[in-house]
Amino acid sequence: MTSTTRSIAPLRPGPIPALRAGISAGRLRTFGLLLPAILLVLLFLYYPLVFIVQMSFTQGSSFLSPTGAITTVANYTLIASRYLPNLLVTLQLALLATIVDLVFGFPFAYILVRKVHYRTAVRALMVFPMFGALYIAFGMRFILLPGGPATPILQALGIASTDALFSLPSVVFAMSIFTFPFMVLNIGTALGNVDPTLEEAAACLGARPWQTFRRILVPLTRAGTVAGALTVFGWSIGTFAEPLLLGSANEQRALAWTVYQRGVVQTDYGLSTAMGVVLLGVAFVVTYLSLRYSRGALVE
Amino acid sequence: MTTADPTAGVARRPVVSGRRLTDAVSHAYIWTILVLFILPFVALLGFSLTSRPGGSGPVANYRYVVDTFGDNLLWSLKISGLTLLINVLVSLPAGYAIVRHTFPGKRTLFSALTLPLYVPGAVIGISLVLTYNFTYHLTTSMWGLVLAMALGTFPLMLTPIVVALKDLPVIFEEAAACLGATRWQTYRRIVLPLIGPGLSAGLLLCFIIVFNEYLVTLFVHPPGLTTAPLRVFNQIRTAGLDPATAALAVTMQLISLAAVLLFFRLFGTRHLKGTYLL
């Protein structure tokens, strides 16, 4: 596409071809078109991120004191010691949600791509989780409430309804519902590019379904699956409403909520921004890996 | 919504024993998961139709939404509208430059522009609330919230625009140019109508996200301005579970669903390719 554009470009009116040698008007126009977007991310993403990185090396709210900020790395050592469980529980929740999505998402995507003819209905229903984790958490909390709709089912399964709400599984369940569509989207796209005749060929050559899955489907969809898992993991580490509304004291320590508590409620800016930076670091590592695997080729 | 015959499409394929059983299990699996998807919504819907303590039935709950939460709904709509406007104004030129112009570092730039999607909401929230406080002095303005929303969602607008422009052969623009149209005319009369569905996909995605956003809003909302999702969040935290709050959550989801169904009706689903919806 790009090369076509380039080769035909001289046909356009205007001064582009003539000026191509110097700093052309075209360059300037490109820059002008990109400027609003660049300004938006610079002012409201990159500068604020630099700001919190700086602030994470100051003590408490000493940033505000007239005698100047006290520089320290204590916030990070505190995270590595006292707040380590917060970080670990965040990673644990994200990992569990990713695993649940992966295990249930792969068959779902496979059936959707290969067998389902009513995909529009499925798509319409699959947008519900996109409306937000808040409503999912709210709904789940009502369902699991002792005396709520799920109580008879839970009793039949031998689970005390007081154990179901405010527990790790209910948090993970809500988180997996929220992120499930992203997983299915990624795996489904990858599966859509796998020729069904490959599976038929494998079956004709005597492969069992399990062998076809392991030797044909998994290798051919690896990029999509890995990208999906990383995307889900990256989204899940920022989980906020689910642990808060559905978790026990342990899950409520999830990092995003602690950032809010320490930063906005208790105005311990140093510690709160340091936690934010840690969260950001995890998110960046995951995103970097995910972009290496996924459709990073969208632009070129 | 169609309920397809589970055995449809089987006839064309080679008959394998147990095929029908596998198909039945497959479709049961799909529907089980879909039921789990809408379970929280159905539960909230049911809850919103129960009586409040001292209230009188479902109608009272929804009347309460209009009377008490009406302001919050209006704020949500207003913030969403302004955010969509900014998103369009930012993404259209940027998307055009990214697809149609050649410049070095294009891929890096695109990654840098879409990065907000991958930054956790709480991090965007804390970084913005601090810079709003100490650098920009935007804490009391509605625009602080709008710009925060725009930053978080404009990549969702940019991506469908880029996809739509890449799918649009450049010959239309060249033809227009050859026939003497100015750059602006070409842009307005040729490009914009042809990428309309892609643009709408972006609008839909951004609307759904912004309309239901509570997390960044919790950090940066100016005093006295509470959007509807934030109100839901606050109500659950302070007032516990209340059918009226459930009614508000149901209202929000129904408005969002209406937007999605309207889009499906008008444009189908294929324009959402390359975005976060199937």
Chai-1 contact restraints between the chains, C-beta under 6 A:
chainA,res_idxA,chainB,res_idxB,connection_type,confidence,min_distance_angstrom,max_distance_angstrom,comment,restraint_id
A,T5,B,V170,contact,1.0,0.0,6.0,A-B,restraint_1
A,R6,B,T102,contact,1.0,0.0,6.0,A-B,restraint_2
A,I8,B,E174,contact,1.0,0.0,6.0,A-B,restraint_3
A,L11,B,E174,contact,1.0,0.0,6.0,A-B,restraint_4
A,R12,B,A177,contact,1.0,0.0,6.0,A-B,restraint_5
A,P13,B,A177,contact,1.0,0.0,6.0,A-B,restraint_6
A,T30,B,A97,contact,1.0,0.0,6.0,A-B,restraint_7
A,T30,B,H101,contact,1.0,0.0,6.0,A-B,restraint_8
A,T30,B,F103,contact,1.0,0.0,6.0,A-B,restraint_9
A,L33,B,P93,contact,1.0,0.0,6.0,A-B,restraint_10
A,L33,B,Y96,contact,1.0,0.0,6.0,A-B,restraint_11
A,L33,B,A97,contact,1.0,0.0,6.0,A-B,restraint_12
A,L34,B,A94,contact,1.0,0.0,6.0,A-B,restraint_13
A,L34,B,A97,contact,1.0,0.0,6.0,A-B,restraint_14
A,P36,B,V90,contact,1.0,0.0,6.0,A-B,restraint_15
A,A37,B,V90,contact,1.0,0.0,6.0,A-B,restraint_16
A,A37,B,A94,contact,1.0,0.0,6.0,A-B,restraint_17
A,A37,B,L113,contact,1.0,0.0,6.0,A-B,restraint_18
A,L40,B,V90,contact,1.0,0.0,6.0,A-B,restraint_19
A,L40,B,L151,contact,1.0,0.0,6.0,A-B,restraint_20
A,V41,B,L113,contact,1.0,0.0,6.0,A-B,restraint_21
A,F44,B,L147,contact,1.0,0.0,6.0,A-B,restraint_22
A,F44,B,L151,contact,1.0,0.0,6.0,A-B,restraint_23
A,L45,B,P116,contact,1.0,0.0,6.0,A-B,restraint_24
A,L45,B,L151,contact,1.0,0.0,6.0,A-B,restraint_25
A,P48,B,S127,contact,1.0,0.0,6.0,A-B,restraint_26
A,P48,B,L128,contact,1.0,0.0,6.0,A-B,restraint_27
A,P48,B,T131,contact,1.0,0.0,6.0,A-B,restraint_28
A,L49,B,S127,contact,1.0,0.0,6.0,A-B,restraint_29
A,F51,B,T131,contact,1.0,0.0,6.0,A-B,restraint_30
A,I52,B,S127,contact,1.0,0.0,6.0,A-B,restraint_31
A,F108,B,I33,contact,1.0,0.0,6.0,A-B,restraint_32
A,I111,B,S26,contact,1.0,0.0,6.0,A-B,restraint_33
A,I111,B,I30,contact,1.0,0.0,6.0,A-B,restraint_34
A,K115,B,S26,contact,1.0,0.0,6.0,A-B,restraint_35
A,H117,B,A4,contact,1.0,0.0,6.0,A-B,restraint_36
A,Y118,B,T2,contact,1.0,0.0,6.0,A-B,restraint_37
A,Y118,B,A4,contact,1.0,0.0,6.0,A-B,restraint_38
A,A121,B,M1,contact,1.0,0.0,6.0,A-B,restraint_39
A,R123,B,T269,contact,1.0,0.0,6.0,A-B,restraint_40
A,R123,B,L278,contact,1.0,0.0,6.0,A-B,restraint_41
A,L125,B,L34,contact,1.0,0.0,6.0,A-B,restraint_42
A,L125,B,F37,contact,1.0,0.0,6.0,A-B,restraint_43
A,L125,B,I38,contact,1.0,0.0,6.0,A-B,restraint_44
A,V127,B,V260,contact,1.0,0.0,6.0,A-B,restraint_45
A,F128,B,F37,contact,1.0,0.0,6.0,A-B,restraint_46
A,F128,B,I38,contact,1.0,0.0,6.0,A-B,restraint_47
A,F128,B,F41,contact,1.0,0.0,6.0,A-B,restraint_48
A,P129,B,F37,contact,1.0,0.0,6.0,A-B,restraint_49
A,F131,B,N212,contact,1.0,0.0,6.0,A-B,restraint_50
A,F131,B,Q253,contact,1.0,0.0,6.0,A-B,restraint_51
A,F131,B,S256,contact,1.0,0.0,6.0,A-B,restraint_52
A,G132,B,N212,contact,1.0,0.0,6.0,A-B,restraint_53
A,L134,B,Y214,contact,1.0,0.0,6.0,A-B,restraint_54
A,L134,B,P229,contact,1.0,0.0,6.0,A-B,restraint_55
A,L134,B,F233,contact,1.0,0.0,6.0,A-B,restraint_56
A,Y135,B,A249,contact,1.0,0.0,6.0,A-B,restraint_57
A,Y135,B,Q253,contact,1.0,0.0,6.0,A-B,restraint_58
A,I136,B,P40,contact,1.0,0.0,6.0,A-B,restraint_59
A,F138,B,A249,contact,1.0,0.0,6.0,A-B,restraint_60
A,G139,B,P40,contact,1.0,0.0,6.0,A-B,restraint_61
A,G139,B,A43,contact,1.0,0.0,6.0,A-B,restraint_62
A,G139,B,L44,contact,1.0,0.0,6.0,A-B,restraint_63
A,M140,B,P40,contact,1.0,0.0,6.0,A-B,restraint_64
A,F142,B,A43,contact,1.0,0.0,6.0,A-B,restraint_65
A,F142,B,F47,contact,1.0,0.0,6.0,A-B,restraint_66
A,F142,B,L241,contact,1.0,0.0,6.0,A-B,restraint_67
A,I143,B,A43,contact,1.0,0.0,6.0,A-B,restraint_68
A,L185,B,L278,contact,1.0,0.0,6.0,A-B,restraint_69
A,G234,B,Y118,contact,1.0,0.0,6.0,A-B,restraint_70
A,G238,B,P120,contact,1.0,0.0,6.0,A-B,restraint_71
A,G238,B,G121,contact,1.0,0.0,6.0,A-B,restraint_72
A,G238,B,A122,contact,1.0,0.0,6.0,A-B,restraint_73
A,F240,B,L215,contact,1.0,0.0,6.0,A-B,restraint_74
A,A256,B,A122,contact,1.0,0.0,6.0,A-B,restraint_75
A,V259,B,A122,contact,1.0,0.0,6.0,A-B,restraint_76
A,V259,B,I126,contact,1.0,0.0,6.0,A-B,restraint_77
A,G263,B,I126,contact,1.0,0.0,6.0,A-B,restraint_78
A,G276,B,V123,contact,1.0,0.0,6.0,A-B,restraint_79
A,G276,B,I126,contact,1.0,0.0,6.0,A-B,restraint_80
A,L279,B,P120,contact,1.0,0.0,6.0,A-B,restraint_81
A,L279,B,V123,contact,1.0,0.0,6.0,A-B,restraint_82
A,L280,B,V123,contact,1.0,0.0,6.0,A-B,restraint_83
A,A283,B,Y118,contact,1.0,0.0,6.0,A-B,restraint_84
A,A283,B,P120,contact,1.0,0.0,6.0,A-B,restraint_85
A,T287,B,Y118,contact,1.0,0.0,6.0,A-B,restraint_86
A,V299,B,K106,contact,1.0,0.0,6.0,A-B,restraint_87
A,V299,B,R107,contact,1.0,0.0,6.0,A-B,restraint_88
A,V299,B,F110,contact,1.0,0.0,6.0,A-B,restraint_89
A,E300,B,R107,contact,1.0,0.0,6.0,A-B,restraint_90
